[in-house]
Amino acid sequence: MNMNSTPDINDKFPETNVITDFLHFGAVKIFSGPVSTVDCFEDNSFVKKKLSEKSEGGILVVCGKKSSKVALLGDMIATMAIENGWSGIVINGYVRDIEILRELEIGVMALGTCPRKSKKENKGKIDSILTINSVMVQPGNWLYADANGILIAKTRLDL
């Protein structure tokens, strides 16, 4: 994918919102696409549900409220996301199976790792407005990510 770096994009479009403090875990380190959202706490039921849907290069942004007690994504759900056409997953929380995630052709960013799997109680919300590090993220926004961080734009930018 030919993409400008997030610093270049932010210089050209200073109105984009910046989200920092996320680490890369997938094999793809530069990714962008339209945003879908899941809001959940220590329960990845809706992460799995959303990523089981077909996508044309979408990015799932998950607000896990920064809980470090469980992982909201592992290798099996990430593999399913690839099969369904997703290009990236951003978790405001933790992931596991990172030795496998590192090999998967998808962008995965999260705050860190936790070996414990999450609950499966079907709790959370799909396609709601999220706030991550004081930045509002909503379905239909456009996300740009690379080693420098994450940018959120209201719509796709003309790069």
VOZASE-465291 format. One line per field, with one value per atom (N, C-alpha, C): atom name; x, y, z. Coordinates in nm, 2 decimals. Layout:
<pts>
gudren: c(CA|...);
px: c(X|...);
py: c(Y|...);
pz: c(Z|...);
</pts>
This chain:
<pts>
gudren: c(N|CA|C|N|CA|C|N|CA|C|N|CA|C|N|CA|C|N|CA|C|N|CA|C|N|CA|C|N|CA|C|N|CA|C|N|CA|C|N|CA|C|N|CA|C|N|CA|C|N|CA|C|N|CA|C|N|CA|C|N|CA|C|N|CA|C|N|CA|C|N|CA|C|N|CA|C|N|CA|C|N|CA|C|N|CA|C|N|CA|C|N|CA|C|N|CA|C|N|CA|C|N|CA|C|N|CA|C|N|CA|C|N|CA|C|N|CA|C|N|CA|C|N|CA|C|N|CA|C|N|CA|C|N|CA|C|N|CA|C|N|CA|C|N|CA|C|N|CA|C|N|CA|C|N|CA|C|N|CA|C|N|CA|C|N|CA|C|N|CA|C|N|CA|C|N|CA|C|N|CA|C|N|CA|C|N|CA|C|N|CA|C|N|CA|C|N|CA|C|N|CA|C|N|CA|C|N|CA|C|N|CA|C|N|CA|C|N|CA|C|N|CA|C|N|CA|C|N|CA|C|N|CA|C|N|CA|C|N|CA|C|N|CA|C|N|CA|C|N|CA|C|N|CA|C|N|CA|C|N|CA|C|N|CA|C|N|CA|C|N|CA|C|N|CA|C|N|CA|C|N|CA|C|N|CA|C|N|CA|C|N|CA|C|N|CA|C|N|CA|C|N|CA|C|N|CA|C|N|CA|C|N|CA|C|N|CA|C|N|CA|C|N|CA|C|N|CA|C|N|CA|C|N|CA|C|N|CA|C|N|CA|C|N|CA|C|N|CA|C|N|CA|C|N|CA|C|N|CA|C|N|CA|C|N|CA|C|N|CA|C|N|CA|C|N|CA|C|N|CA|C|N|CA|C|N|CA|C|N|CA|C|N|CA|C|N|CA|C|N|CA|C|N|CA|C|N|CA|C|N|CA|C|N|CA|C|N|CA|C|N|CA|C|N|CA|C|N|CA|C|N|CA|C|N|CA|C|N|CA|C|N|CA|C|N|CA|C|N|CA|C|N|CA|C|N|CA|C|N|CA|C|N|CA|C|N|CA|C|N|CA|C|N|CA|C|N|CA|C|N|CA|C|N|CA|C|N|CA|C|N|CA|C|N|CA|C|N|CA|C|N|CA|C|N|CA|C|N|CA|C|N|CA|C|N|CA|C|N|CA|C|N|CA|C|N|CA|C|N|CA|C|N|CA|C|N|CA|C|N|CA|C|N|CA|C|N|CA|C|N|CA|C|N|CA|C);
px: c(0.08|0.00|0.09|0.07|0.14|0.07|0.12|0.06|0.16|0.12|0.20|0.21|0.32|0.33|0.23|0.20|0.10|0.15|0.29|0.33|0.30|0.33|0.30|0.15|0.07|-0.08|-0.12|-0.08|-0.12|-0.07|0.05|0.10|0.00|-0.04|-0.13|-0.27|-0.31|-0.45|-0.44|-0.41|-0.39|-0.52|-0.63|-0.76|-0.77|-0.69|-0.70|-0.66|-0.73|-0.70|-0.60|-0.51|-0.40|-0.43|-0.40|-0.41|-0.27|-0.22|-0.08|-0.08|0.03|0.05|0.01|-0.02|-0.05|0.07|0.08|0.20|0.15|0.23|0.20|0.22|0.12|0.14|0.12|0.06|0.03|0.15|0.16|0.26|0.26|0.14|0.12|0.13|0.23|0.26|0.21|0.16|0.10|-0.04|-0.14|-0.28|-0.37|-0.48|-0.58|-0.71|-0.82|-0.95|-1.06|-1.19|-1.30|-1.32|-1.37|-1.38|-1.52|-1.52|-1.63|-1.59|-1.68|-1.64|-1.71|-1.65|-1.70|-1.66|-1.76|-1.73|-1.76|-1.66|-1.67|-1.58|-1.61|-1.52|-1.50|-1.37|-1.33|-1.42|-1.48|-1.57|-1.56|-1.50|-1.47|-1.58|-1.70|-1.81|-1.84|-1.85|-1.89|-1.77|-1.65|-1.53|-1.54|-1.56|-1.57|-1.69|-1.80|-1.92|-1.90|-1.84|-1.81|-1.71|-1.60|-1.50|-1.54|-1.65|-1.71|-1.79|-1.81|-1.88|-1.78|-1.83|-1.74|-1.71|-1.59|-1.55|-1.46|-1.46|-1.37|-1.26|-1.18|-1.06|-1.09|-1.19|-1.23|-1.13|-1.14|-1.06|-1.16|-1.14|-1.23|-1.15|-1.22|-1.16|-1.24|-1.17|-1.23|-1.19|-1.29|-1.27|-1.28|-1.17|-1.17|-1.15|-1.16|-1.14|-1.00|-0.91|-0.77|-0.75|-0.85|-0.83|-0.72|-0.63|-0.51|-0.54|-0.66|-0.69|-0.72|-0.76|-0.78|-0.74|-0.73|-0.70|-0.83|-0.85|-0.97|-0.96|-0.83|-0.80|-0.69|-0.71|-0.60|-0.59|-0.51|-0.48|-0.60|-0.69|-0.81|-0.90|-0.93|-1.02|-0.95|-0.82|-0.75|-0.74|-0.73|-0.73|-0.86|-0.97|-1.10|-1.12|-1.07|-1.08|-1.01|-0.90|-0.83|-0.91|-0.97|-1.05|-1.17|-1.22|-1.34|-1.31|-1.18|-1.14|-1.11|-1.10|-1.06|-0.91|-0.87|-0.73|-0.66|-0.74|-0.68|-0.77|-0.71|-0.78|-0.70|-0.77|-0.71|-0.78|-0.71|-0.77|-0.72|-0.81|-0.78|-0.79|-0.69|-0.69|-0.57|-0.59|-0.48|-0.51|-0.40|-0.41|-0.32|-0.34|-0.26|-0.22|-0.15|-0.10|-0.01|0.07|0.14|0.25|0.30|0.39|0.33|0.20|0.12|0.07|0.02|-0.02|0.09|0.21|0.32|0.34|0.29|0.30|0.17|0.07|-0.06|-0.06|-0.11|-0.11|-0.23|-0.23|-0.33|-0.26|-0.31|-0.26|-0.33|-0.25|-0.31|-0.23|-0.31|-0.24|-0.32|-0.25|-0.31|-0.21|-0.26|-0.18|-0.07|-0.09|0.00|-0.05|0.00|-0.03|-0.08|-0.17|-0.22|-0.25|-0.21|-0.23|-0.38|-0.45|-0.58|-0.69|-0.77|-0.88|-0.99|-1.08|-1.18|-1.31|-1.40|-1.53|-1.61|-1.71|-1.80|-1.94|-1.98|-2.12|-2.20|-2.16|-2.23|-2.27|-2.17|-2.18|-2.10|-2.16|-2.09|-2.18|-2.13|-2.20|-2.13|-2.20|-2.14|-2.18|-2.08|-2.10|-2.16|-2.10|-2.13|-2.01|-2.04|-1.93|-1.84|-1.71|-1.61|-1.53|-1.47|-1.37|-1.25|-1.14|-1.01|-0.91|-0.85|-0.74|-0.80|-0.92|-0.99|-1.02|-1.01|-1.04|-1.17|-1.27|-1.39|-1.37|-1.41|-1.40|-1.54|-1.58|-1.72|-1.72|-1.82|-1.83|-1.83|-1.76|-1.75|-1.63|-1.57|-1.44|-1.34|-1.23|-1.12|-1.00|-0.94|-0.82|-0.70|-0.59|-0.46|-0.36|-0.28|-0.19|-0.05|0.05|0.18|0.27|0.40|0.48|0.48|0.43|0.43|0.31|0.20|0.08|-0.04|-0.16|-0.29|-0.35|-0.40|-0.48|-0.62|-0.72|-0.86|-0.91|-0.96|-1.02|-1.17|-1.24|-1.39|-1.43|-1.35|-1.38|-1.25|-1.25|-1.13|-1.06|-0.93|-0.86|-0.80|-0.80|-0.75|-0.60|-0.53|-0.38|-0.32);
py: c(-0.12|0.00|0.12|0.21|0.34|0.44|0.48|0.58|0.68|0.80|0.90|0.86|0.90|0.88|0.96|0.92|0.99|1.13|1.16|1.29|1.38|1.33|1.40|1.43|1.32|1.34|1.45|1.44|1.54|1.68|1.69|1.82|1.88|1.80|1.84|1.86|1.78|1.79|1.80|1.92|1.94|1.91|1.91|1.88|1.74|1.65|1.51|1.50|1.40|1.38|1.27|1.29|1.20|1.11|0.98|0.88|0.82|0.83|0.78|0.66|0.60|0.50|0.36|0.34|0.20|0.14|0.01|-0.07|-0.16|-0.19|-0.27|-0.42|-0.51|-0.65|-0.73|-0.68|-0.75|-0.74|-0.81|-0.81|-0.68|-0.62|-0.50|-0.38|-0.30|-0.18|-0.05|-0.05|0.08|0.04|0.10|0.06|0.18|0.17|0.28|0.22|0.28|0.24|0.30|0.27|0.32|0.25|0.32|0.28|0.21|0.10|0.04|0.03|0.03|0.03|-0.08|-0.11|-0.20|-0.14|-0.12|-0.07|-0.19|-0.24|-0.35|-0.35|-0.42|-0.43|-0.57|-0.62|-0.76|-0.87|-0.84|-0.93|-0.91|-1.00|-0.98|-1.04|-1.07|-1.13|-1.05|-0.92|-0.83|-0.80|-0.81|-0.80|-0.92|-1.04|-1.16|-1.14|-1.10|-1.08|-0.98|-0.87|-0.77|-0.81|-0.88|-0.92|-1.05|-1.11|-1.22|-1.17|-1.04|-0.98|-0.95|-0.95|-0.91|-0.76|-0.73|-0.59|-0.57|-0.45|-0.42|-0.32|-0.38|-0.30|-0.22|-0.25|-0.17|-0.19|-0.10|-0.10|-0.11|-0.21|-0.22|-0.15|-0.05|0.02|-0.03|-0.08|-0.14|-0.06|-0.01|0.05|-0.05|-0.10|-0.20|-0.13|0.00|0.08|0.05|0.02|0.00|-0.11|-0.20|-0.31|-0.40|-0.43|-0.52|-0.66|-0.68|-0.81|-0.92|-0.89|-0.99|-0.94|-1.03|-1.00|-0.99|-0.89|-0.88|-0.93|-0.97|-1.02|-1.13|-1.23|-1.33|-1.38|-1.48|-1.52|-1.57|-1.64|-1.70|-1.59|-1.49|-1.39|-1.30|-1.28|-1.20|-1.27|-1.40|-1.48|-1.47|-1.48|-1.46|-1.32|-1.22|-1.09|-1.08|-1.14|-1.14|-1.20|-1.32|-1.40|-1.32|-1.22|-1.15|-1.01|-0.98|-0.86|-0.74|-0.75|-0.64|-0.61|-0.48|-0.45|-0.41|-0.38|-0.35|-0.36|-0.37|-0.38|-0.29|-0.20|-0.12|-0.14|-0.19|-0.23|-0.14|-0.06|0.02|-0.08|-0.17|-0.28|-0.37|-0.50|-0.59|-0.71|-0.77|-0.88|-1.00|-1.11|-1.23|-1.30|-1.41|-1.49|-1.41|-1.32|-1.22|-1.29|-1.41|-1.47|-1.51|-1.53|-1.56|-1.43|-1.34|-1.21|-1.15|-1.15|-1.09|-1.14|-1.26|-1.33|-1.30|-1.25|-1.23|-1.10|-1.11|-1.00|-0.91|-0.84|-0.75|-0.65|-0.53|-0.43|-0.46|-0.47|-0.49|-0.40|-0.31|-0.22|-0.23|-0.23|-0.24|-0.18|-0.18|-0.12|-0.21|-0.35|-0.44|-0.58|-0.67|-0.82|-0.87|-0.97|-1.04|-1.18|-1.28|-1.42|-1.47|-1.40|-1.44|-1.41|-1.51|-1.48|-1.40|-1.34|-1.26|-1.34|-1.27|-1.33|-1.34|-1.42|-1.43|-1.42|-1.30|-1.28|-1.19|-1.17|-1.08|-0.94|-0.88|-0.75|-0.65|-0.54|-0.44|-0.37|-0.29|-0.22|-0.22|-0.24|-0.23|-0.10|-0.04|0.08|0.20|0.22|0.33|0.43|0.55|0.65|0.62|0.62|0.59|0.71|0.72|0.82|0.74|0.76|0.69|0.80|0.81|0.91|1.05|1.08|1.21|1.24|1.14|1.16|1.08|1.15|1.09|1.01|0.88|0.79|0.74|0.75|0.70|0.63|0.54|0.46|0.56|0.53|0.61|0.70|0.72|0.80|0.72|0.78|0.71|0.71|0.59|0.58|0.56|0.62|0.61|0.57|0.46|0.42|0.38|0.41|0.36|0.36|0.35|0.34|0.47|0.58|0.71|0.72|0.65|0.66|0.64|0.69|0.68|0.81|0.83|0.95|0.91|1.00|0.98|1.10|1.08|1.19|1.16|1.27|1.26|1.18|1.19|1.12|1.08|1.00|0.97|1.09|1.10|1.22|1.20|1.31|1.31|1.32|1.21|1.22|1.22);
pz: c(0.00|0.00|0.00|-0.09|-0.10|-0.02|0.09|0.18|0.24|0.25|0.31|0.46|0.53|0.67|0.75|0.87|0.95|0.98|1.00|1.02|0.89|0.78|0.65|0.64|0.67|0.66|0.75|0.88|0.98|0.94|0.88|0.84|0.73|0.64|0.53|0.58|0.68|0.73|0.88|0.93|1.08|1.16|1.09|1.16|1.20|1.15|1.19|1.34|1.41|1.55|1.56|1.66|1.69|1.81|1.79|1.90|1.91|2.03|2.06|2.16|2.19|2.29|2.25|2.12|2.07|2.01|2.03|1.97|1.86|1.76|1.65|1.69|1.65|1.68|1.55|1.45|1.32|1.23|1.12|1.02|0.94|0.92|0.85|0.94|0.91|0.99|0.94|0.82|0.77|0.71|0.76|0.71|0.73|0.65|0.66|0.61|0.65|0.60|0.68|0.64|0.71|0.84|0.94|1.08|1.10|1.17|1.24|1.39|1.48|1.62|1.71|1.81|1.92|2.05|2.14|2.28|2.37|2.44|2.53|2.65|2.75|2.87|2.91|2.88|2.92|2.86|2.75|2.68|2.53|2.46|2.31|2.22|2.28|2.20|2.07|2.09|1.98|1.89|1.94|1.85|1.75|1.80|1.71|1.62|1.67|1.59|1.47|1.50|1.40|1.30|1.34|1.25|1.17|1.21|1.13|1.01|1.00|0.89|0.78|0.66|0.54|0.55|0.50|0.50|0.37|0.32|0.21|0.26|0.34|0.39|0.52|0.59|0.71|0.82|0.92|1.04|1.16|1.24|1.36|1.47|1.53|1.65|1.77|1.87|1.99|2.11|2.18|2.31|2.42|2.47|2.58|2.71|2.72|2.84|2.91|2.82|2.87|2.97|2.98|3.08|3.04|3.14|3.11|3.17|3.21|3.28|3.18|3.06|2.95|2.82|2.72|2.58|2.51|2.43|2.35|2.21|2.17|2.04|2.05|1.97|1.96|1.82|1.79|1.66|1.58|1.64|1.57|1.52|1.60|1.56|1.45|1.47|1.37|1.24|1.24|1.11|1.05|1.12|1.07|1.01|1.07|1.02|0.88|0.87|0.74|0.63|0.66|0.57|0.53|0.61|0.58|0.52|0.49|0.42|0.50|0.64|0.72|0.70|0.71|0.69|0.82|0.93|1.05|1.17|1.29|1.42|1.52|1.58|1.68|1.81|1.92|2.04|2.15|2.21|2.33|2.45|2.45|2.54|2.50|2.53|2.52|2.42|2.37|2.27|2.33|2.26|2.30|2.17|2.19|2.07|1.98|2.04|1.96|1.87|1.91|1.82|1.69|1.69|1.57|1.50|1.58|1.53|1.44|1.49|1.42|1.27|1.25|1.11|1.03|1.08|1.01|0.93|0.81|0.72|0.74|0.86|0.90|1.00|1.00|1.09|1.23|1.33|1.47|1.56|1.63|1.73|1.86|1.97|2.10|2.20|2.32|2.43|2.48|2.47|2.52|2.51|2.58|2.58|2.71|2.70|2.82|2.78|2.85|2.80|2.83|2.92|2.96|2.85|2.82|2.72|2.79|2.71|2.76|2.79|2.86|2.88|2.75|2.75|2.63|2.68|2.71|2.77|2.68|2.56|2.47|2.53|2.59|2.65|2.57|2.54|2.46|2.36|2.28|2.17|2.04|1.93|1.80|1.73|1.66|1.59|1.67|1.79|1.87|1.86|1.91|1.91|2.03|2.01|2.12|2.15|2.27|2.30|2.34|2.27|2.30|2.31|2.43|2.46|2.43|2.47|2.44|2.30|2.21|2.07|2.04|1.98|1.94|1.81|1.82|1.70|1.67|1.55|1.52|1.38|1.37|1.24|1.13|1.02|0.90|0.90|1.02|1.02|0.93|0.91|0.83|0.93|0.94|1.02|0.94|0.98|0.91|1.03|1.01|1.11|1.05|1.13|1.09|1.22|1.21|1.33|1.42|1.36|1.43|1.52|1.48|1.56|1.47|1.52|1.46|1.44|1.32|1.29|1.26|1.31|1.28|1.20|1.08|1.00|0.99|0.97|0.96|0.84|0.73|0.61|0.55|0.44|0.36|0.31|0.33|0.29|0.15|0.08|-0.06|-0.05|-0.04|-0.03|-0.17);
</pts>
